[in-house]
Amino acid sequence: MAEISRPHFNAAYEKGLMGVSCRVGDYRRIEIATTGQQVVDYTRCGYLNLDSHPRVLAAARAAADEIKSVHFSVARTRLSAEPLARLESTLSNLFQVNGVVVFPTVAAANMGALPLLAAGLFTGGVKPLIVFDRFAHVTLQYHIPVLREETDVIVIEHNDLEHLERLCQSHPLVAYVGDGAYSMGGAAPVRELRSLQDKYGLFVYLDDAHGISVVGKRGEGFVRSQLSGLDHRTVVAASLGKGYGAAGGMLMLGSHDIENAVRRYAPTYGFSCAPSMASVGAALASAEIHMSEELGMLQRSLHQNLALFDHEIPTETIGSQLPIRIYRIGNEERAIATGEYLLERGHYVSVVFFPTVPRGEAALRMAVTAAHDPDDIRELSALLRAREGEEAVETNGVAVVGSDEAAPALV
C-alpha cells in the first residue's frame, strides 16, 4: 500500500496540498503560514461554525481557570473533575439517552469500546460475530486484529444488508460496526438496521462523528434522530468536535450495564485519558447552544449552503443533509493537479486518493459549512467547470462501492 501511494503523497505535499500550516480568519478563510496566501477552506469539519463561536471560545478559556488545571491527570476510575460529570449528564439529557461517556477523541472512544463488545461485555456475556462494513472508518477497522483475539470478525461490502441478514440467520448473535455518516460520503441504512435488530437481535455500533449536530432538532445526529430511543442493542459513537464545535468524543449508550462496563474496563476511560478542561468547558457551552433556537438557525444556514453547492456542483449525494461532498476525478495525478489549480486560485480542498479511496478513483473532498460565503461556493463551481469541463461536472460522484482495492477511510 505504501509503495503504491507514496508518489501521490509526495506530490501532494510538494504542491502544498497536505501538511499545511495556517492562521484562521472569518467565513472559513485561512492564511497559509508559509506563503501568506488567503484561501477559502473546505477541509475543516466545523460544519456549523460552532468551533469559532464566541461563547464556545470563552467557555474553553474559563474552564481551566475554574478547575485550576489544564488537564486532570488521574485515572477516571479514581477521580474526575466535576465539570466533566456535569458535561456527561448534560449530553445524556440533550440527546435523550440513558448515558453518555466522554473521551478525549472519538478514536479513543472506539478503542475503549470495541474490545469490550468483542468480549461479550455489551451482549450479556455472549461473544458476537462482529461484522464490519467495508467502508467503516480506519479508527474502527484498525482494531480488527485485537477483536479477533476474542471473537470471529468478518468484513462485508458497503451497506450489504442481504449479506448481513444471512449472517444474522446463521449465527446466534451478530454485531454490526460501521459509520453513521461516512467520511467519504453516503450514510448507513439506519432504519433497515433497526429492522434487523427487531427481527434477529442484531447489535449495532455506529460511529456518527460526521452526523452529530448537523441533523436533529437538538443536534442528536444522523443516527440518533432516526431512532425513537437507544436500547441495549445500540451504541452510537460521536464527535464533540466537527459539527458539535468543541473537542473530544463520546459514546451514547442505551443501557446502564454497558455504561458500567465502559467505565470499569475501557482502558481509554481510565489511565489519565480524561479530556482537557478547555474542551469540557467548550462542550458545555456548545450544549447550551444546542438547546437554544440558535442551533436551528445554524442548521438552516448549512442546509442553504448545501442546496447551493448541489445546484452548482452536483454530486452523487445531491440533496443529502450531511455536509460532505465528493467530486470524483479518477486519475490520481489529475486530481492532484486540480487541487493545485484550485489552491492557486484561492480555494483549498482535500485531494483524496488510494488508500483513502480505491486506485483510479481519486477525488476532491469538500466539507460544506454554515459559514461558507455563497459567492465563494459559486466561484469554486466556476473554477471546476473551467478546469474539468462540463462533462466532468455532470459525471462526478463518489468512490466505487465494492472495489477490491478500497480501504477504510482515513479522513
N, C-alpha and C positions, 0 to 999 in steps of 0.2 A: 504493500500500500504506500509506504513512504517513498519508494523508488519511483512509483508512477506519479505521485502528486508533487514531489519535490520541485520539479521545474516550474510548475504553476505557482506554488507558494513563493519560490524565489522571484518570479516575475511580478507577482502581486506586491511583495514587499519592496522590490526595486522601484516600482512605479508609484509608491506611496499609497497603495490601496489597503494595506494591512499594517498593523503596528503603529497606527497614527496617534500622536500626542496632540492634545488640543486644549484650547480655552473655550469656555461656553458663553454664548451670547443669548439673545432673545429669538423667539419664533423658530426654535430648533436650528439656529445658526451656530456654527462653531468657527473658531480661528485655529488653523493648523499651526502648531507651535513652531515648527521648523521653518515654515515659509511665510507665515503671517497671512496666508490666503483665507478669506472669508468664504465659507461654503454652507449650503443647506444640508443638514444631516438627516439621512434616512436609515441610520444604523441603530441608534439607541431606541430602546423599547419602552420609554416613558410615555405610554400611549395617551394618557390623559393630562400630561404635563404636571402631575402632582409632585414629581421629583424636583420641580422648581417652585412649588407653591410657597409663598412667604410663611404661612402658618406651619407647614411641614419643616421648613428650614429652621425657623425659630425654635420649634419644639426639639429638634435634634440638638441645637446648641444648648438649650436649657437642661436637657435630661442629664447630661454628665454632671452639671453643677448640682442638680437635685440629689443625686446618689453619691456625689463626691468621688466618682470613679469613672474612667472611660470604659473599662471592662471589668466585670465582676468575676475575677479569676478563681473560680471554685467549682467543683463538680455540682451540677444542679440536683443531683440526688441528695446532696447535703444542704445546700443553701442557694436561694435565689433572691434577687433584688425585687422588692415589692412592685415596682413599675412593670416588670416582666410578667408577674402573675396577673396584674391588672390588664395588661395587653391581651393575654390569653383568654381571660374572662370576657373582655370586650369583643374580641373576634368571635368567640363562641356565640355571643348574643347577636352580633352583627350578621353572621352567616347562618344563624339558627341551626346549630349542630350541637351535639352533646358535649363535645370537647374540641379544643384546638391546642396543639403543641407547637411552639415556635422554635425555629432553629436559625443558625447564622446564615444558611443558604438553603435553597431547595435541594441542591445536590446533597447536603448534609442530612436533610430530612429523608431523602430516598436511601441514602447509605445506612441510616439508622433503622429504617422501617422494613426494607425488603428482606434482609436476612431473618427477621422475626416472622415475616409472612411465610418464608420457606420452611422455617422450623415448626410451623403449626401454631404459633402463639396468637395469631389472629383468627384461627379457624378451629377453636376448641380442641387443640391438640392433634388434629388430623393434618398431616402434611399434604398440601395440594400439589397437583400437577400445575406448574407455572407456565403460562403461555404468554410470550412477548409478541407484541405487534412488531413487524419487521422495521417499521419506521419510528419505533419508540426512541426517545432521546437517548443520546450516548450516556447521560448520567443515570439512566435506568439500566440500559443493557450492559454497562460496564461491570455490573455486579453478577452477571450470569455465572461466571466460574465459581464464585463464592456460594451462590444459591445452589449450584449443582452438588455441593458437598452435603446438602441437606435433603434435596428432593430432585425429581426429574424436571427438566426445563426444556421447552422447545420454542422455536420462533416460527410464526406463521406469516403469510403475506398480509399486506396492509389492509386493515378493516375486513378481513376474510371471515365473515360471520358464519358461513356454511361450514368451514373447517372448524371453527371454534365450537359450533353446535355439535358436530360429530365427536369432538373430544369430550364435550360435556356428557354425551350419551355413553361414551365408552370408559369414562373414569369416574370414580365416586365423588371426587371434589377437584374442581378446576379453578385456578385464579388467573385472571387476565390482567396484563400490565401494558399500558400504553399511555399516550398523551391525550389530553382533552383537546386542546388546540395545538396542532402540530407546528413546530418551529419553521418548517419549510412549506407551510400552507396546508389547508384542509383540517379536518377535525374527526374526533371519534363519534361513532354512531351511538350516542348515549342512550336513546330510548330503546334501541334494539338490544343493547347490552342489558338494560333493565329487564327486558322481556326474558332474556336468557337467565337472569337471576331468579325471576319468578318461577321459571319452568324447571330449572336444574340446580338452583342454589349456587350459581356462579359467584365467585368473589371477584370484585372489580377494584383495581388500583389504577387511578388515572392521575397523571401529572398535568395540572391545568395552569402552569406558570404563565402562559400567554393569554389565557382566557379570563383571568381574575380581573375584577373591577370594570372591564370594558363591557361586560354583559351582566344583566340582572339589575333589578330595582335598587338593591343595596350593594351592587358590585360583587355579588356572590360568585360570579364566573360562569363560563360556558357550561361546565358540568353541573354544578350545584343548582343552577337556575332551571335545569330540566328535570330535577328530582324533587318530588314532593317532600321528601325527607331523606336523611342519611342514616342508614341502618347498619347492622353489624356486618353486612357483606360488602361494604363500600368504604374505601379510603380515598380522599382527594388531597393530593399534594398541590401546593400553590406557592406563588412568589409574593413576598412583601415588597419587592422592587417592581420593575416593569410597570404595569398599569396601576398597581397599588401606590407606587411612588415613594416608598421608604427603602428598606433593605432587609434582607432575610428571607426565610422560607417558613412554611407551616404545613402541618397535617390537619385536615378537617376529619374528625372522627365521629362515627355514629354509635360507638359502643364504649362504655366506661372500662370494660375489660381490655379492649385494645389500647385505650389510653394508658391504663395501668401498666400494660406490657411495655409500651414505648418508654414510659417514664422510669421503669425499673431496669430494662435490658438494652435499650438502644444506646450503643457506645457514643454516638454523636449527640445524645441528650446530656450525658454526664461528661466527665473529663474536661472541664473548663471550656465547654463548647457553647456557652450562652452567647446570644447576640450582644453587640456593643450597646452601651446605654444610649448613644446618639440614635442608633437605628430603632431602639424601643420607643424613644420619645417621638421620633418621626412617624412611626407606625401608629401610635396613639392619636396623633394629630390627624393623620390620614383617615383613621376610623371615624373621627368626628365629621370630617367632610363627607365620608361615605353615608353617614346618617342624615345628611342635610340635602336640600334641594340642589345644591351646587353640583353634586355628582351627576344628576340627570342632565344638567346643562353641559357639563364636560363630555358626557357620553354623546349627547346630540351633536356637539361640535365635531367629535371624532367621526360620527356616522355621516355627517355632511361632507367631511373631507374624504371619507372612503367612497361616498357616492360620486364625488367629483373625480377622484382617482380612477374609479371604474369606468366612468364616462370617457375620460381622456386616455387611459391606458388599460384597456380590457385585458383581464387575465382569467384563468380557469376558476378562480374563486370570486368572480364578479357577484356582487350582491351580498357577500358574507359580512356579518357584523364583526368578524375577527379581523385584526388590523395588519396582518402580514400579507403582502402581495409578492408573487414570484413572476418575474419576466424571463422566460426561457430564451436562451440564445443557442445553446448546443455546444459548439466548439469552444474549448477552454481558452485558447489564445484570443479568439474573437471576443469572448466575454470580458477578459481582462482588458483588452483594448477599448471596449465600450465603456467599462468602468473608468479607465483613464481619461477617455474623451469627456465623460460627464464631469469628472473631477476638475479637469482643466477649465470647464465652463461653470463651475460653482455648485455642483451637486455631488454629494458623497453618498454612494450606495454600497451595499455589501455585494461583492462578487463571490459567488459560491461555486465550487467545483468539487470533483472527487477528492476525498471520500465523503464530503457532506452530501453530495448527490451522485448518481451514477456517472460513470465516464461517458462523455459525449452529451451530457445534459446540463452543462454549466448554465448559470442563470444570474440574474440580478435579483437580490432580495431587498425589499423595501418595507420598513416599518412606518406605517402612516400614523400620525398622531393628531390630537385635537389642536395642537399648537402650530401645525404647519400653515403657512400662508397659502391660500388658494392660488394666488398668482405664481408661487413657486412650483406648485404641482402642475399648473398649465405649462410653465416653461420646461419642466422636466419632460413632459409629454412631447413638446415640440422638438426637444433635443433628441429624444429617442426616435421620433419619426425621421428626423434629418439623418441620424446615424444609421438606422437599420432599414428605413424604407417602409412603406405602407404594408407590404406583405408580412414583415416581421411583427408589426404591431397587431395584425389580425390573427396571427397564429401562435403568439406566445402562450405559455402555460407553465405548469409545474413539472417536477421530475417525474419520469415514467414510473408508475407503480409496478412493482414486481420484477424490476430488472435484477439480474443475477449479481450485479456489481453495486447495488445500492448499499449504503452503510447507514448506521444510526446517525441522526442529525447531530452536528457538533456545535450548533449555534442556538 
